[in-house]
Amino acid sequence: MAYLGTDVRYCKGIGEKKAQLLNKLGVFTVHDLVSYFPRKYEDRSQFKPIALTCDGETACIQGIVADTPRLVRIRR
């Protein structure tokens, strides 16, 4: 069980490399990790028509796959 004062590198799934990346963000302990919030969020709950998007804009679109490609493999 990890306590709030435990170093993040001792948490399951976090090795030395991930711990170094977290340290660059200012996350050193489990408490820091739990109370860390990202700078910004991307709202992916609202869909937008492709015609209304601008170049370089991040948008969430919805579509239907009409057909899947058929692969033909020729044996030699």
N, CA, C and O atoms as a Maestro MAE file, in Angstrom:
{
 s_m_m2io_version
 :::
 2.0.0
}

f_m_ct {
 s_m_title
 :::
 protein
 m_atom[304] {
  # First column is atom index #
  i_m_mmod_type
  r_m_x_coord
  r_m_y_coord
  r_m_z_coord
  i_m_residue_number
  s_m_chain_name
  s_m_pdb_residue_name
  s_m_pdb_atom_name
  i_m_atomic_number
  :::
  1 25 0.844 -1.175 0.000 1 A "MET " " N  " 7
  2 3 0.000 0.000 0.000 1 A "MET " " CA " 6
  3 2 0.889 1.239 0.000 1 A "MET " " C  " 6
  4 15 1.829 1.330 0.790 1 A "MET " " O  " 8
  5 25 0.600 2.178 -0.871 2 A "ALA " " N  " 7
  6 3 1.393 3.400 -0.965 2 A "ALA " " CA " 6
  7 2 0.777 4.479 -0.070 2 A "ALA " " C  " 6
  8 15 -0.423 4.745 -0.129 2 A "ALA " " O  " 8
  9 25 1.615 5.084 0.749 3 A "TYR " " N  " 7
  10 3 1.177 6.186 1.591 3 A "TYR " " CA " 6
  11 2 1.436 7.491 0.863 3 A "TYR " " C  " 6
  12 15 2.208 7.519 -0.095 3 A "TYR " " O  " 8
  13 25 0.812 8.561 1.294 4 A "LEU " " N  " 7
  14 3 0.917 9.834 0.583 4 A "LEU " " CA " 6
  15 2 2.336 10.374 0.526 4 A "LEU " " C  " 6
  16 15 2.673 11.114 -0.398 4 A "LEU " " O  " 8
  17 25 3.166 10.025 1.482 5 A "GLY " " N  " 7
  18 3 4.539 10.507 1.490 5 A "GLY " " CA " 6
  19 2 5.508 9.630 0.714 5 A "GLY " " C  " 6
  20 15 6.694 9.947 0.629 5 A "GLY " " O  " 8
  21 25 5.023 8.538 0.149 6 A "THR " " N  " 7
  22 3 5.872 7.596 -0.580 6 A "THR " " CA " 6
  23 2 6.337 8.202 -1.892 6 A "THR " " C  " 6
  24 15 5.568 8.865 -2.589 6 A "THR " " O  " 8
  25 25 7.591 7.973 -2.222 7 A "ASP " " N  " 7
  26 3 8.143 8.435 -3.494 7 A "ASP " " CA " 6
  27 2 7.422 7.722 -4.637 7 A "ASP " " C  " 6
  28 15 7.116 6.534 -4.534 7 A "ASP " " O  " 8
  29 25 7.148 8.450 -5.734 8 A "VAL " " N  " 7
  30 3 6.371 7.872 -6.836 8 A "VAL " " CA " 6
  31 2 7.073 6.705 -7.510 8 A "VAL " " C  " 6
  32 15 6.403 5.847 -8.085 8 A "VAL " " O  " 8
  33 25 8.387 6.643 -7.460 9 A "ARG " " N  " 7
  34 3 9.094 5.553 -8.149 9 A "ARG " " CA " 6
  35 2 8.859 4.200 -7.486 9 A "ARG " " C  " 6
  36 15 9.156 3.162 -8.078 9 A "ARG " " O  " 8
  37 25 8.327 4.201 -6.257 10 A "TYR " " N  " 7
  38 3 8.026 2.951 -5.570 10 A "TYR " " CA " 6
  39 2 6.591 2.479 -5.818 10 A "TYR " " C  " 6
  40 15 6.188 1.436 -5.303 10 A "TYR " " O  " 8
  41 25 5.828 3.226 -6.592 11 A "CYS " " N  " 7
  42 3 4.462 2.821 -6.937 11 A "CYS " " CA " 6
  43 2 4.513 1.805 -8.069 11 A "CYS " " C  " 6
  44 15 5.372 1.880 -8.947 11 A "CYS " " O  " 8
  45 25 3.595 0.867 -8.037 12 A "LYS " " N  " 7
  46 3 3.538 -0.173 -9.055 12 A "LYS " " CA " 6
  47 2 3.255 0.462 -10.419 12 A "LYS " " C  " 6
  48 15 2.333 1.265 -10.562 12 A "LYS " " O  " 8
  49 25 4.057 0.093 -11.412 13 A "GLY " " N  " 7
  50 3 3.875 0.604 -12.765 13 A "GLY " " CA " 6
  51 2 4.676 1.848 -13.077 13 A "GLY " " C  " 6
  52 15 4.701 2.291 -14.225 13 A "GLY " " O  " 8
  53 25 5.331 2.423 -12.083 14 A "ILE " " N  " 7
  54 3 6.159 3.609 -12.305 14 A "ILE " " CA " 6
  55 2 7.601 3.228 -12.038 14 A "ILE " " C  " 6
  56 15 7.978 2.932 -10.904 14 A "ILE " " O  " 8
  57 25 8.400 3.237 -13.086 15 A "GLY " " N  " 7
  58 3 9.814 2.919 -12.954 15 A "GLY " " CA " 6
  59 2 10.646 4.186 -12.879 15 A "GLY " " C  " 6
  60 15 10.117 5.276 -12.662 15 A "GLY " " O  " 8
  61 25 11.950 4.036 -13.060 16 A "GLU " " N  " 7
  62 3 12.865 5.176 -12.974 16 A "GLU " " CA " 6
  63 2 12.589 6.218 -14.052 16 A "GLU " " C  " 6
  64 15 12.604 7.417 -13.775 16 A "GLU " " O  " 8
  65 25 12.334 5.760 -15.289 17 A "LYS " " N  " 7
  66 3 12.123 6.706 -16.393 17 A "LYS " " CA " 6
  67 2 10.856 7.527 -16.192 17 A "LYS " " C  " 6
  68 15 10.868 8.745 -16.372 17 A "LYS " " O  " 8
  69 25 9.762 6.865 -15.819 18 A "LYS " " N  " 7
  70 3 8.514 7.593 -15.580 18 A "LYS " " CA " 6
  71 2 8.647 8.499 -14.369 18 A "LYS " " C  " 6
  72 15 8.093 9.599 -14.351 18 A "LYS " " O  " 8
  73 25 9.372 8.050 -13.363 19 A "ALA " " N  " 7
  74 3 9.575 8.870 -12.167 19 A "ALA " " CA " 6
  75 2 10.343 10.139 -12.518 19 A "ALA " " C  " 6
  76 15 10.040 11.208 -11.989 19 A "ALA " " O  " 8
  77 25 11.331 10.035 -13.401 20 A "GLN " " N  " 7
  78 3 12.082 11.218 -13.825 20 A "GLN " " CA " 6
  79 2 11.188 12.193 -14.582 20 A "GLN " " C  " 6
  80 15 11.296 13.405 -14.396 20 A "GLN " " O  " 8
  81 25 10.303 11.670 -15.440 21 A "LEU " " N  " 7
  82 3 9.372 12.540 -16.162 21 A "LEU " " CA " 6
  83 2 8.404 13.228 -15.206 21 A "LEU " " C  " 6
  84 15 8.099 14.410 -15.365 21 A "LEU " " O  " 8
  85 25 7.923 12.483 -14.212 22 A "LEU " " N  " 7
  86 3 7.029 13.078 -13.219 22 A "LEU " " CA " 6
  87 2 7.755 14.123 -12.380 22 A "LEU " " C  " 6
  88 15 7.169 15.144 -12.019 22 A "LEU " " O  " 8
  89 25 9.022 13.877 -12.068 23 A "ASN " " N  " 7
  90 3 9.799 14.842 -11.291 23 A "ASN " " CA " 6
  91 2 9.951 16.162 -12.039 23 A "ASN " " C  " 6
  92 15 9.967 17.225 -11.419 23 A "ASN " " O  " 8
  93 25 10.063 16.102 -13.374 24 A "LYS " " N  " 7
  94 3 10.151 17.333 -14.173 24 A "LYS " " CA " 6
  95 2 8.865 18.153 -14.072 24 A "LYS " " C  " 6
  96 15 8.886 19.375 -14.218 24 A "LYS " " O  " 8
  97 25 7.742 17.464 -13.818 25 A "LEU " " N  " 7
  98 3 6.457 18.149 -13.646 25 A "LEU " " CA " 6
  99 2 6.234 18.614 -12.215 25 A "LEU " " C  " 6
  100 15 5.225 19.255 -11.918 25 A "LEU " " O  " 8
  101 25 7.168 18.294 -11.328 26 A "GLY " " N  " 7
  102 3 7.034 18.678 -9.926 26 A "GLY " " CA " 6
  103 2 6.307 17.647 -9.090 26 A "GLY " " C  " 6
  104 15 5.857 17.954 -7.986 26 A "GLY " " O  " 8
  105 25 6.185 16.430 -9.594 27 A "VAL " " N  " 7
  106 3 5.508 15.348 -8.876 27 A "VAL " " CA " 6
  107 2 6.572 14.422 -8.308 27 A "VAL " " C  " 6
  108 15 7.263 13.724 -9.050 27 A "VAL " " O  " 8
  109 25 6.700 14.422 -6.963 28 A "PHE " " N  " 7
  110 3 7.727 13.623 -6.301 28 A "PHE " " CA " 6
  111 2 7.134 12.541 -5.400 28 A "PHE " " C  " 6
  112 15 7.725 11.474 -5.233 28 A "PHE " " O  " 8
  113 25 5.966 12.819 -4.821 29 A "THR " " N  " 7
  114 3 5.350 11.869 -3.897 29 A "THR " " CA " 6
  115 2 3.968 11.460 -4.406 29 A "THR " " C  " 6
  116 15 3.456 12.030 -5.370 29 A "THR " " O  " 8
  117 25 3.374 10.466 -3.746 30 A "VAL " " N  " 7
  118 3 2.023 10.031 -4.102 30 A "VAL " " CA " 6
  119 2 1.038 11.177 -3.890 30 A "VAL " " C  " 6
  120 15 0.098 11.337 -4.668 30 A "VAL " " O  " 8
  121 25 1.246 11.971 -2.848 31 A "HIS " " N  " 7
  122 3 0.385 13.134 -2.599 31 A "HIS " " CA " 6
  123 2 0.451 14.106 -3.769 31 A "HIS " " C  " 6
  124 15 -0.581 14.612 -4.210 31 A "HIS " " O  " 8
  125 25 1.650 14.372 -4.274 32 A "ASP " " N  " 7
  126 3 1.800 15.256 -5.431 32 A "ASP " " CA " 6
  127 2 1.061 14.693 -6.642 32 A "ASP " " C  " 6
  128 15 0.430 15.438 -7.391 32 A "ASP " " O  " 8
  129 25 1.142 13.382 -6.831 33 A "LEU " " N  " 7
  130 3 0.504 12.729 -7.974 33 A "LEU " " CA " 6
  131 2 -1.017 12.819 -7.886 33 A "LEU " " C  " 6
  132 15 -1.683 13.068 -8.891 33 A "LEU " " O  " 8
  133 25 -1.566 12.619 -6.694 34 A "VAL " " N  " 7
  134 3 -3.015 12.666 -6.515 34 A "VAL " " CA " 6
  135 2 -3.545 14.088 -6.673 34 A "VAL " " C  " 6
  136 15 -4.659 14.282 -7.160 34 A "VAL " " O  " 8
  137 25 -2.766 15.071 -6.269 35 A "SER " " N  " 7
  138 3 -3.234 16.457 -6.326 35 A "SER " " CA " 6
  139 2 -2.759 17.193 -7.574 35 A "SER " " C  " 6
  140 15 -2.936 18.408 -7.670 35 A "SER " " O  " 8
  141 25 -2.158 16.484 -8.533 36 A "TYR " " N  " 7
  142 3 -1.691 17.112 -9.774 36 A "TYR " " CA " 6
  143 2 -2.846 17.227 -10.758 36 A "TYR " " C  " 6
  144 15 -3.558 16.253 -11.005 36 A "TYR " " O  " 8
  145 25 -3.029 18.407 -11.314 37 A "PHE " " N  " 7
  146 3 -4.049 18.640 -12.328 37 A "PHE " " CA " 6
  147 2 -3.378 19.207 -13.573 37 A "PHE " " C  " 6
  148 15 -2.496 20.056 -13.454 37 A "PHE " " O  " 8
  149 25 -3.769 18.763 -14.752 38 A "PRO " " N  " 7
  150 3 -3.159 19.273 -15.984 38 A "PRO " " CA " 6
  151 2 -3.494 20.745 -16.212 38 A "PRO " " C  " 6
  152 15 -4.454 21.272 -15.650 38 A "PRO " " O  " 8
  153 25 -2.682 21.400 -17.051 39 A "ARG " " N  " 7
  154 3 -2.882 22.819 -17.337 39 A "ARG " " CA " 6
  155 2 -4.168 23.088 -18.100 39 A "ARG " " C  " 6
  156 15 -4.858 24.071 -17.831 39 A "ARG " " O  " 8
  157 25 -4.496 22.213 -19.058 40 A "LYS " " N  " 7
  158 3 -5.699 22.435 -19.856 40 A "LYS " " CA " 6
  159 2 -6.360 21.097 -20.176 40 A "LYS " " C  " 6
  160 15 -5.758 20.033 -20.033 40 A "LYS " " O  " 8
  161 25 -7.591 21.183 -20.605 41 A "TYR " " N  " 7
  162 3 -8.365 20.001 -20.956 41 A "TYR " " CA " 6
  163 2 -8.866 20.146 -22.385 41 A "TYR " " C  " 6
  164 15 -9.089 21.258 -22.863 41 A "TYR " " O  " 8
  165 25 -9.041 19.020 -23.063 42 A "GLU " " N  " 7
  166 3 -9.681 19.016 -24.373 42 A "GLU " " CA " 6
  167 2 -11.085 18.460 -24.194 42 A "GLU " " C  " 6
  168 15 -11.260 17.333 -23.730 42 A "GLU " " O  " 8
  169 25 -12.081 19.250 -24.561 43 A "ASP " " N  " 7
  170 3 -13.470 18.812 -24.446 43 A "ASP " " CA " 6
  171 2 -13.790 17.912 -25.632 43 A "ASP " " C  " 6
  172 15 -13.911 18.383 -26.763 43 A "ASP " " O  " 8
  173 25 -13.927 16.625 -25.372 44 A "ARG " " N  " 7
  174 3 -14.234 15.669 -26.431 44 A "ARG " " CA " 6
  175 2 -15.684 15.200 -26.362 44 A "ARG " " C  " 6
  176 15 -16.035 14.182 -26.958 44 A "ARG " " O  " 8
  177 25 -16.518 15.929 -25.645 45 A "SER " " N  " 7
  178 3 -17.917 15.536 -25.518 45 A "SER " " CA " 6
  179 2 -18.794 16.175 -26.587 45 A "SER " " C  " 6
  180 15 -19.903 15.702 -26.838 45 A "SER " " O  " 8
  181 25 -18.314 17.243 -27.220 46 A "GLN " " N  " 7
  182 3 -19.089 17.947 -28.234 46 A "GLN " " CA " 6
  183 2 -18.543 17.642 -29.622 46 A "GLN " " C  " 6
  184 15 -17.377 17.916 -29.907 46 A "GLN " " O  " 8
  185 25 -19.385 17.072 -30.490 47 A "PHE " " N  " 7
  186 3 -18.984 16.790 -31.863 47 A "PHE " " CA " 6
  187 2 -19.178 18.040 -32.712 47 A "PHE " " C  " 6
  188 15 -20.057 18.860 -32.448 47 A "PHE " " O  " 8
  189 25 -18.330 18.168 -33.749 48 A "LYS " " N  " 7
  190 3 -18.382 19.340 -34.607 48 A "LYS " " CA " 6
  191 2 -18.326 18.888 -36.060 48 A "LYS " " C  " 6
  192 15 -17.512 18.027 -36.395 48 A "LYS " " O  " 8
  193 25 -19.169 19.442 -36.937 49 A "PRO " " N  " 7
  194 3 -19.086 19.079 -38.355 49 A "PRO " " CA " 6
  195 2 -17.739 19.489 -38.946 49 A "PRO " " C  " 6
  196 15 -17.189 20.529 -38.584 49 A "PRO " " O  " 8
  197 25 -17.218 18.680 -39.844 50 A "ILE " " N  " 7
  198 3 -15.912 18.965 -40.445 50 A "ILE " " CA " 6
  199 2 -15.926 20.305 -41.167 50 A "ILE " " C  " 6
  200 15 -14.920 21.015 -41.163 50 A "ILE " " O  " 8
  201 25 -17.037 20.661 -41.781 51 A "ALA " " N  " 7
  202 3 -17.128 21.916 -42.533 51 A "ALA " " CA " 6
  203 2 -16.956 23.143 -41.639 51 A "ALA " " C  " 6
  204 15 -16.585 24.210 -42.128 51 A "ALA " " O  " 8
  205 25 -17.215 23.013 -40.350 52 A "LEU " " N  " 7
  206 3 -17.109 24.153 -39.434 52 A "LEU " " CA " 6
  207 2 -15.762 24.241 -38.723 52 A "LEU " " C  " 6
  208 15 -15.551 25.154 -37.925 52 A "LEU " " O  " 8
  209 25 -14.857 23.322 -38.993 53 A "THR " " N  " 7
  210 3 -13.550 23.364 -38.339 53 A "THR " " CA " 6
  211 2 -12.580 24.214 -39.146 53 A "THR " " C  " 6
  212 15 -12.719 24.350 -40.361 53 A "THR " " O  " 8
  213 25 -11.603 24.780 -38.463 54 A "CYS " " N  " 7
  214 3 -10.574 25.605 -39.098 54 A "CYS " " CA " 6
  215 2 -9.261 24.827 -39.133 54 A "CYS " " C  " 6
  216 15 -9.095 23.840 -38.416 54 A "CYS " " O  " 8
  217 25 -8.334 25.278 -39.971 55 A "ASP " " N  " 7
  218 3 -7.017 24.651 -40.037 55 A "ASP " " CA " 6
  219 2 -6.310 24.782 -38.693 55 A "ASP " " C  " 6
  220 15 -6.286 25.862 -38.103 55 A "ASP " " O  " 8
  221 25 -5.743 23.695 -38.213 56 A "GLY " " N  " 7
  222 3 -5.005 23.696 -36.957 56 A "GLY " " CA " 6
  223 2 -5.876 23.582 -35.720 56 A "GLY " " C  " 6
  224 15 -5.353 23.506 -34.608 56 A "GLY " " O  " 8
  225 25 -7.178 23.569 -35.885 57 A "GLU " " N  " 7
  226 3 -8.094 23.480 -34.749 57 A "GLU " " CA " 6
  227 2 -8.276 22.022 -34.330 57 A "GLU " " C  " 6
  228 15 -8.381 21.132 -35.175 57 A "GLU " " O  " 8
  229 25 -8.313 21.791 -33.037 58 A "THR " " N  " 7
  230 3 -8.599 20.462 -32.518 58 A "THR " " CA " 6
  231 2 -10.109 20.323 -32.395 58 A "THR " " C  " 6
  232 15 -10.766 21.150 -31.762 58 A "THR " " O  " 8
  233 25 -10.656 19.275 -32.999 59 A "ALA " " N  " 7
  234 3 -12.102 19.079 -32.971 59 A "ALA " " CA " 6
  235 2 -12.408 17.597 -32.836 59 A "ALA " " C  " 6
  236 15 -11.598 16.744 -33.199 59 A "ALA " " O  " 8
  237 25 -13.577 17.307 -32.314 60 A "CYS " " N  " 7
  238 3 -14.052 15.935 -32.184 60 A "CYS " " CA " 6
  239 2 -15.122 15.720 -33.249 60 A "CYS " " C  " 6
  240 15 -16.145 16.404 -33.261 60 A "CYS " " O  " 8
  241 25 -14.876 14.765 -34.141 61 A "ILE " " N  " 7
  242 3 -15.830 14.495 -35.211 61 A "ILE " " CA " 6
  243 2 -16.368 13.081 -35.068 61 A "ILE " " C  " 6
  244 15 -15.772 12.239 -34.397 61 A "ILE " " O  " 8
  245 25 -17.493 12.837 -35.703 62 A "GLN " " N  " 7
  246 3 -18.127 11.528 -35.639 62 A "GLN " " CA " 6
  247 2 -18.394 11.073 -37.064 62 A "GLN " " C  " 6
  248 15 -18.830 11.861 -37.904 62 A "GLN " " O  " 8
  249 25 -18.131 9.797 -37.334 63 A "GLY " " N  " 7
  250 3 -18.343 9.289 -38.681 63 A "GLY " " CA " 6
  251 2 -18.774 7.838 -38.672 63 A "GLY " " C  " 6
  252 15 -18.821 7.190 -37.626 63 A "GLY " " O  " 8
  253 25 -19.087 7.341 -39.856 64 A "ILE " " N  " 7
  254 3 -19.502 5.951 -40.041 64 A "ILE " " CA " 6
  255 2 -18.549 5.302 -41.029 64 A "ILE " " C  " 6
  256 15 -18.269 5.870 -42.085 64 A "ILE " " O  " 8
  257 25 -18.049 4.124 -40.699 65 A "VAL " " N  " 7
  258 3 -17.205 3.366 -41.618 65 A "VAL " " CA " 6
  259 2 -18.137 2.673 -42.600 65 A "VAL " " C  " 6
  260 15 -18.883 1.768 -42.226 65 A "VAL " " O  " 8
  261 25 -18.093 3.103 -43.865 66 A "ALA " " N  " 7
  262 3 -19.014 2.580 -44.875 66 A "ALA " " CA " 6
  263 2 -18.592 1.208 -45.376 66 A "ALA " " C  " 6
  264 15 -19.441 0.352 -45.625 66 A "ALA " " O  " 8
  265 25 -17.299 0.990 -45.527 67 A "ASP " " N  " 7
  266 3 -16.825 -0.275 -46.075 67 A "ASP " " CA " 6
  267 2 -15.399 -0.498 -45.596 67 A "ASP " " C  " 6
  268 15 -14.661 0.456 -45.349 67 A "ASP " " O  " 8
  269 25 -15.026 -1.736 -45.471 68 A "THR " " N  " 7
  270 3 -13.653 -2.061 -45.102 68 A "THR " " CA " 6
  271 2 -12.911 -2.529 -46.341 68 A "THR " " C  " 6
  272 15 -13.499 -3.191 -47.196 68 A "THR " " O  " 8
  273 25 -11.633 -2.199 -46.457 69 A "PRO " " N  " 7
  274 3 -10.881 -2.641 -47.638 69 A "PRO " " CA " 6
  275 2 -10.683 -4.153 -47.624 69 A "PRO " " C  " 6
  276 15 -10.516 -4.767 -46.570 69 A "PRO " " O  " 8
  277 25 -10.704 -4.722 -48.793 70 A "ARG " " N  " 7
  278 3 -10.497 -6.163 -48.916 70 A "ARG " " CA " 6
  279 2 -9.072 -6.401 -49.384 70 A "ARG " " C  " 6
  280 15 -8.647 -5.875 -50.413 70 A "ARG " " O  " 8
  281 25 -8.348 -7.189 -48.626 71 A "LEU " " N  " 7
  282 3 -6.968 -7.507 -48.973 71 A "LEU " " CA " 6
  283 2 -6.926 -8.828 -49.723 71 A "LEU " " C  " 6
  284 15 -7.458 -9.837 -49.260 71 A "LEU " " O  " 8
  285 25 -6.293 -8.808 -50.877 72 A "VAL " " N  " 7
  286 3 -6.140 -10.020 -51.675 72 A "VAL " " CA " 6
  287 2 -4.669 -10.388 -51.643 72 A "VAL " " C  " 6
  288 15 -3.815 -9.609 -52.065 72 A "VAL " " O  " 8
  289 25 -4.384 -11.556 -51.151 73 A "ARG " " N  " 7
  290 3 -2.996 -12.019 -51.079 73 A "ARG " " CA " 6
  291 2 -2.795 -13.134 -52.094 73 A "ARG " " C  " 6
  292 15 -3.543 -14.112 -52.125 73 A "ARG " " O  " 8
  293 25 -1.792 -12.971 -52.905 74 A "ILE " " N  " 7
  294 3 -1.482 -13.964 -53.925 74 A "ILE " " CA " 6
  295 2 -0.314 -14.798 -53.434 74 A "ILE " " C  " 6
  296 15 0.743 -14.266 -53.094 74 A "ILE " " O  " 8
  297 25 -0.511 -16.102 -53.400 75 A "ARG " " N  " 7
  298 3 0.572 -17.000 -52.978 75 A "ARG " " CA " 6
  299 2 1.466 -17.292 -54.167 75 A "ARG " " C  " 6
  300 15 0.992 -17.480 -55.288 75 A "ARG " " O  " 8
  301 25 2.729 -17.327 -53.916 76 A "ARG " " N  " 7
  302 3 3.683 -17.642 -54.991 76 A "ARG " " CA " 6
  303 2 4.356 -18.946 -54.736 76 A "ARG " " C  " 6
  304 15 5.191 -19.376 -55.531 76 A "ARG " " O  " 8
  :::
 }
 m_bond[303] {
  # First column is bond index #
  i_m_from
  i_m_to
  i_m_order
  :::
  1 1 2 1
  2 2 3 1
  3 3 4 2
  4 3 5 1
  5 5 6 1
  6 6 7 1
  7 7 8 2
  8 7 9 1
  9 9 10 1
  10 10 11 1
  11 11 12 2
  12 11 13 1
  13 13 14 1
  14 14 15 1
  15 15 16 2
  16 15 17 1
  17 17 18 1
  18 18 19 1
  19 19 20 2
  20 19 21 1
  21 21 22 1
  22 22 23 1
  23 23 24 2
  24 23 25 1
  25 25 26 1
  26 26 27 1
  27 27 28 2
  28 27 29 1
  29 29 30 1
  30 30 31 1
  31 31 32 2
  32 31 33 1
  33 33 34 1
  34 34 35 1
  35 35 36 2
  36 35 37 1
  37 37 38 1
  38 38 39 1
  39 39 40 2
  40 39 41 1
  41 41 42 1
  42 42 43 1
  43 43 44 2
  44 43 45 1
  45 45 46 1
  46 46 47 1
  47 47 48 2
  48 47 49 1
  49 49 50 1
  50 50 51 1
  51 51 52 2
  52 51 53 1
  53 53 54 1
  54 54 55 1
  55 55 56 2
  56 55 57 1
  57 57 58 1
  58 58 59 1
  59 59 60 2
  60 59 61 1
  61 61 62 1
  62 62 63 1
  63 63 64 2
  64 63 65 1
  65 65 66 1
  66 66 67 1
  67 67 68 2
  68 67 69 1
  69 69 70 1
  70 70 71 1
  71 71 72 2
  72 71 73 1
  73 73 74 1
  74 74 75 1
  75 75 76 2
  76 75 77 1
  77 77 78 1
  78 78 79 1
  79 79 80 2
  80 79 81 1
  81 81 82 1
  82 82 83 1
  83 83 84 2
  84 83 85 1
  85 85 86 1
  86 86 87 1
  87 87 88 2
  88 87 89 1
  89 89 90 1
  90 90 91 1
  91 91 92 2
  92 91 93 1
  93 93 94 1
  94 94 95 1
  95 95 96 2
  96 95 97 1
  97 97 98 1
  98 98 99 1
  99 99 100 2
  100 99 101 1
  101 101 102 1
  102 102 103 1
  103 103 104 2
  104 103 105 1
  105 105 106 1
  106 106 107 1
  107 107 108 2
  108 107 109 1
  109 109 110 1
  110 110 111 1
  111 111 112 2
  112 111 113 1
  113 113 114 1
  114 114 115 1
  115 115 116 2
  116 115 117 1
  117 117 118 1
  118 118 119 1
  119 119 120 2
  120 119 121 1
  121 121 122 1
  122 122 123 1
  123 123 124 2
  124 123 125 1
  125 125 126 1
  126 126 127 1
  127 127 128 2
  128 127 129 1
  129 129 130 1
  130 130 131 1
  131 131 132 2
  132 131 133 1
  133 133 134 1
  134 134 135 1
  135 135 136 2
  136 135 137 1
  137 137 138 1
  138 138 139 1
  139 139 140 2
  140 139 141 1
  141 141 142 1
  142 142 143 1
  143 143 144 2
  144 143 145 1
  145 145 146 1
  146 146 147 1
  147 147 148 2
  148 147 149 1
  149 149 150 1
  150 150 151 1
  151 151 152 2
  152 151 153 1
  153 153 154 1
  154 154 155 1
  155 155 156 2
  156 155 157 1
  157 157 158 1
  158 158 159 1
  159 159 160 2
  160 159 161 1
  161 161 162 1
  162 162 163 1
  163 163 164 2
  164 163 165 1
  165 165 166 1
  166 166 167 1
  167 167 168 2
  168 167 169 1
  169 169 170 1
  170 170 171 1
  171 171 172 2
  172 171 173 1
  173 173 174 1
  174 174 175 1
  175 175 176 2
  176 175 177 1
  177 177 178 1
  178 178 179 1
  179 179 180 2
  180 179 181 1
  181 181 182 1
  182 182 183 1
  183 183 184 2
  184 183 185 1
  185 185 186 1
  186 186 187 1
  187 187 188 2
  188 187 189 1
  189 189 190 1
  190 190 191 1
  191 191 192 2
  192 191 193 1
  193 193 194 1
  194 194 195 1
  195 195 196 2
  196 195 197 1
  197 197 198 1
  198 198 199 1
  199 199 200 2
  200 199 201 1
  201 201 202 1
  202 202 203 1
  203 203 204 2
  204 203 205 1
  205 205 206 1
  206 206 207 1
  207 207 208 2
  208 207 209 1
  209 209 210 1
  210 210 211 1
  211 211 212 2
  212 211 213 1
  213 213 214 1
  214 214 215 1
  215 215 216 2
  216 215 217 1
  217 217 218 1
  218 218 219 1
  219 219 220 2
  220 219 221 1
  221 221 222 1
  222 222 223 1
  223 223 224 2
  224 223 225 1
  225 225 226 1
  226 226 227 1
  227 227 228 2
  228 227 229 1
  229 229 230 1
  230 230 231 1
  231 231 232 2
  232 231 233 1
  233 233 234 1
  234 234 235 1
  235 235 236 2
  236 235 237 1
  237 237 238 1
  238 238 239 1
  239 239 240 2
  240 239 241 1
  241 241 242 1
  242 242 243 1
  243 243 244 2
  244 243 245 1
  245 245 246 1
  246 246 247 1
  247 247 248 2
  248 247 249 1
  249 249 250 1
  250 250 251 1
  251 251 252 2
  252 251 253 1
  253 253 254 1
  254 254 255 1
  255 255 256 2
  256 255 257 1
  257 257 258 1
  258 258 259 1
  259 259 260 2
  260 259 261 1
  261 261 262 1
  262 262 263 1
  263 263 264 2
  264 263 265 1
  265 265 266 1
  266 266 267 1
  267 267 268 2
  268 267 269 1
  269 269 270 1
  270 270 271 1
  271 271 272 2
  272 271 273 1
  273 273 274 1
  274 274 275 1
  275 275 276 2
  276 275 277 1
  277 277 278 1
  278 278 279 1
  279 279 280 2
  280 279 281 1
  281 281 282 1
  282 282 283 1
  283 283 284 2
  284 283 285 1
  285 285 286 1
  286 286 287 1
  287 287 288 2
  288 287 289 1
  289 289 290 1
  290 290 291 1
  291 291 292 2
  292 291 293 1
  293 293 294 1
  294 294 295 1
  295 295 296 2
  296 295 297 1
  297 297 298 1
  298 298 299 1
  299 299 300 2
  300 299 301 1
  301 301 302 1
  302 302 303 1
  303 303 304 2
  :::
 }
}
